[in-house]
């Protein structure tokens, strides 16, 4: 097995692969592996060669590669089986794979693409042409990956908007009904002249409903900021679950001093989280339980 970093470019030579690239070459032919380290090498590439399919699989699982060049006939697992494993692996399934082989029959070519090969090259290898092919395949793969990420982000954003609208419909209805209902009682003097004592209770209910709406609005703004936050905007520290729950319960009590909450958490179990955001989440769940669970949690 041979690992080396690409040599410096000779004067006047133009490299095809001009981006940082890590290439795995799996072939039991030592001459082909040596040629690969020479002809595919650039100042920005690292070529890793292995002589069989088993070593290739271990390398792929333990390291980060941008592309794999795989021979069909190798000791251990063959090239077809290796590609099948790559496509079945959640981490490696998007890795570009070019099969490099002496076989030119239609059956081998069809099977290579059927098991998931990205491209197919026959020996003897035109290394300059292969360099262009590697660059094209890697760029196409990265563009496809970026498109998938953008699509997933768009789906998550649409789902978040839908969830926010659902929350607004559900959570805003109760305080709005209270505000409109008690305001109407005051406006129509349903309990007599406005000076009657009952109206003080109505005013209190209106005040509580307004405060509830303000909290909901704050929660929605916090959710909006959190959804657009980057990993650098969030802290990730280890905290014991029972500590987070206890602090969240304390922060979420508000005026409900009579709450009886029983915490059930694994002893000495820690989670990685942003403490402030997690406490807000626990407090919000607690308030929701108080509102819709009969005053206990």
C-alpha positions in Angstrom: 0.0 0.0 0.0 1.4 3.4 -1.0 0.4 6.9 0.1 2.2 10.0 -1.2 1.5 13.7 -1.9 1.8 14.9 -5.4 5.1 16.4 -6.6 5.7 19.9 -7.6 4.7 20.8 -11.2 7.5 20.9 -13.8 8.1 24.2 -15.4 5.6 24.9 -18.2 3.3 22.0 -17.4 -0.4 22.7 -17.0 -2.2 20.6 -14.4 -5.8 19.5 -15.2 -7.0 18.8 -11.6 -6.7 22.3 -10.1 -8.7 21.9 -6.9 -7.8 20.2 -3.7 -8.6 16.5 -4.4 -8.1 13.3 -2.5 -8.2 10.2 -4.8 -8.3 6.5 -3.9 -6.9 4.1 -6.5 -7.8 0.5 -5.9 -5.9 -1.9 -8.2 -3.8 -5.0 -7.8 -1.5 -3.9 -10.6 1.5 -2.1 -8.9 2.5 -0.5 -12.2 -0.9 1.1 -12.7 -0.9 2.4 -9.2 2.6 3.9 -9.7 1.4 5.5 -12.9 -1.6 6.9 -11.1 0.6 8.6 -8.5 2.7 10.1 -11.2 0.2 11.1 -13.9 -2.6 12.2 -11.6 -0.4 14.0 -9.2 -0.7 17.8 -8.8 0.3 20.2 -6.0 -3.4 20.0 -4.9 -4.0 16.3 -5.1 -3.3 13.4 -2.8 -3.2 9.9 -4.3 -3.8 6.9 -2.0 -3.3 3.5 -3.6 -4.4 0.1 -2.3 -3.9 -3.4 -3.9 -7.3 -5.0 -3.1 -10.9 -4.4 -2.5 -10.8 -5.1 1.2 -8.2 -2.4 1.9 -10.1 0.0 -0.4 -13.2 -0.5 1.7 -11.3 0.1 5.0 -9.7 3.2 3.5 -13.0 4.7 2.3 -14.6 4.1 5.7 -11.8 5.7 7.6 -10.9 8.6 5.4 -12.4 11.4 3.4 -12.0 11.0 -0.4 -13.3 13.0 -3.3 -13.3 10.2 -5.8 -12.3 6.5 -6.1 -10.8 4.7 -9.1 -11.7 1.0 -8.8 -10.5 -2.0 -10.8 -13.0 -4.8 -11.4 -10.8 -7.8 -10.8 -9.0 -7.5 -7.4 -8.1 -9.8 -4.6 -10.7 -9.9 -1.8 -13.9 -8.2 -2.8 -14.0 -7.3 -6.5 -14.8 -3.9 -8.0 -18.5 -4.6 -8.5 -19.0 -5.6 -4.9 -17.0 -2.6 -3.6 -19.2 -0.2 -5.6 -22.3 -1.9 -4.3 -21.1 -1.4 -0.7 -20.3 2.2 -1.4 -23.8 2.9 -2.7 -25.3 1.1 0.2 -23.4 3.1 2.8 -25.1 6.2 4.1 -21.9 8.2 4.3 -20.3 7.1 1.1 -23.3 6.7 -1.2 -22.6 9.9 -3.1 -18.9 9.3 -3.7 -18.0 9.4 -7.4 -16.5 6.1 -8.6 -14.8 5.5 -11.9 -14.2 1.9 -12.8 -10.8 1.4 -14.5 -10.5 -2.1 -16.1 -9.2 -4.1 -19.0 -12.7 -5.4 -19.8 -14.4 -3.9 -22.7 -17.4 -6.2 -23.1 -20.9 -4.8 -22.9 -21.9 -7.0 -20.0 -19.1 -5.6 -17.7 -19.9 -2.0 -18.8 -23.6 -2.4 -18.2 -23.0 -4.1 -14.8 -20.6 -1.4 -13.7 -23.3 1.3 -14.3 -26.0 -0.9 -12.8 -24.2 -1.3 -9.5 -23.6 2.5 -9.3 -20.4 3.4 -11.1 -20.2 7.1 -12.1 -18.1 6.4 -15.1 -16.1 3.7 -16.8 -12.5 3.7 -18.3 -10.7 0.9 -20.1 -7.0 0.0 -20.0 -4.5 1.1 -21.3 -5.4 4.3 -19.6 -5.0 7.7 -21.3 -4.0 9.5 -18.1 -4.5 13.0 -19.5 -8.0 12.2 -20.6 -8.7 10.5 -17.3 -7.5 13.6 -15.5 -10.1 15.7 -17.3 -12.7 13.0 -16.6 -11.9 13.1 -12.9 -12.2 16.9 -12.8 -15.5 16.8 -14.6 -17.0 14.0 -12.5 -15.9 15.7 -9.2 -17.4 19.0 -10.2 -20.6 17.4 -11.4 -20.8 15.5 -8.1 -20.3 18.6 -6.0 -22.8 20.5 -8.0 -25.3 17.7 -7.5 -24.6 17.6 -3.8 -25.0 21.4 -3.5 -28.3 21.1 -5.4 -29.5 18.4 -3.0 -28.5 20.5 0.0 -30.3 23.5 -1.4 -33.4 21.4 -2.1 -33.4 20.0 1.5 -33.0 23.5 2.9 -35.9 24.7 0.8 -38.0 21.8 2.0 -37.1 22.4 5.7 -37.9 26.1 5.3 -41.3 25.3 3.8 -42.0 22.9 6.6 -40.9 25.4 9.2 -43.3 28.1 7.7 -46.1 25.5 7.7 -45.4 24.6 11.3 -45.2 28.3 12.3 -48.6 29.0 10.7 -50.1 26.0 12.4 -48.7 27.2 15.8 -50.0 30.7 15.2 -53.5 29.4 14.3 -53.6 27.2 17.4 -51.8 29.4 20.0 -53.1 32.8 19.0 -56.8 31.8 19.0 -57.2 31.5 22.8 -55.8 34.9 23.9 -57.5 36.7 20.9 -60.8 35.2 21.9 -60.3 36.4 25.4 -59.3 39.9 24.3 -62.3 40.2 21.9 -64.8 38.5 24.3 -64.0 40.5 27.4 -63.6 43.7 25.4 -67.1 43.1 24.0 -68.5 42.6 27.5 -67.1 45.9 28.6 -68.2 47.7 25.4 -71.8 46.5 25.7 -71.8 46.9 29.5 -73.2 43.4 29.8 -72.8 43.4 33.6 -74.1 46.9 34.0 -72.3 50.3 34.0 -68.6 50.2 33.4 -67.9 51.0 37.0 -69.1 47.5 38.1 -66.5 45.3 39.9 -66.7 42.5 37.3 -65.1 44.7 34.7 -61.9 44.8 36.7 -61.7 41.0 36.3 -62.4 41.5 32.6 -59.5 44.0 32.3 -57.2 41.5 34.1 -58.1 38.7 31.6 -57.5 41.1 28.7 -54.1 42.0 30.2 -53.1 38.3 30.7 -54.2 37.5 27.1 -52.1 40.4 25.8 -49.1 39.2 27.7 -49.6 35.8 26.3 -49.7 37.1 22.8 -46.5 39.0 23.5 -44.8 35.9 24.7 -46.0 34.0 21.6 -44.7 36.7 19.4 -41.3 36.6 21.1 -41.2 32.8 20.7 -42.0 33.1 17.0 -39.2 35.7 16.6 -36.8 33.5 18.5 -37.8 30.6 16.3 -37.3 32.7 13.2 -33.8 33.7 14.3 -32.9 30.2 15.3 -34.0 28.8 11.9 -31.6 31.1 10.1 -28.8 30.7 12.6 -25.5 29.2 11.5 -23.6 26.6 13.6 -21.3 29.5 14.7 -24.2 31.3 16.2 -25.0 28.5 18.7 -22.9 27.3 21.6 -22.4 23.5 22.0 -21.4 22.5 25.5 -22.0 19.4 27.6 -24.7 19.7 30.3 -26.4 17.2 32.5 -30.0 16.6 31.4 -31.4 17.0 34.9 -29.7 20.4 35.2 -31.2 21.6 32.0 -34.7 20.4 32.9 -34.5 22.0 36.4 -33.3 25.3 35.1 -35.9 25.2 32.3 -38.7 24.5 34.8 -37.5 27.4 37.0 -37.3 29.8 34.0 -40.7 28.6 32.7 -42.7 29.0 35.9 -43.5 32.7 35.5 -46.4 33.5 37.8 -47.5 29.8 38.2 -45.8 29.3 41.5 -48.1 26.5 42.5 -46.9 24.3 39.6 -46.0 20.7 40.6 -43.5 19.3 38.1 -41.8 15.9 38.4 -38.6 15.6 36.4 -37.7 12.2 35.0 -34.2 12.2 33.6 -31.4 9.6 33.3 -28.9 10.0 36.1 -25.5 11.6 35.2 -26.5 11.7 31.5 -25.2 14.6 29.5 -26.2 16.2 26.2 -24.5 18.6 23.8 -26.6 21.7 23.4 -27.0 25.5 23.5 -28.0 25.9 27.1 -30.1 29.1 26.6 -32.0 27.7 23.6 -32.7 24.4 25.4 -33.9 26.2 28.5 -36.3 28.3 26.3 -37.6 25.1 24.7 -38.2 23.4 28.1 -39.9 26.6 29.4 -42.1 26.7 26.4 -43.2 23.1 26.8 -43.9 23.8 30.4 -46.1 26.8 29.6 -47.9 24.7 27.0 -48.6 22.0 29.5 -49.9 24.5 32.0 -52.2 26.1 29.4 -53.6 22.9 27.9 -52.9 20.3 30.6 -55.1 21.5 33.5 -52.4 23.4 35.4 -50.0 20.6 36.1 -47.0 19.1 34.3 
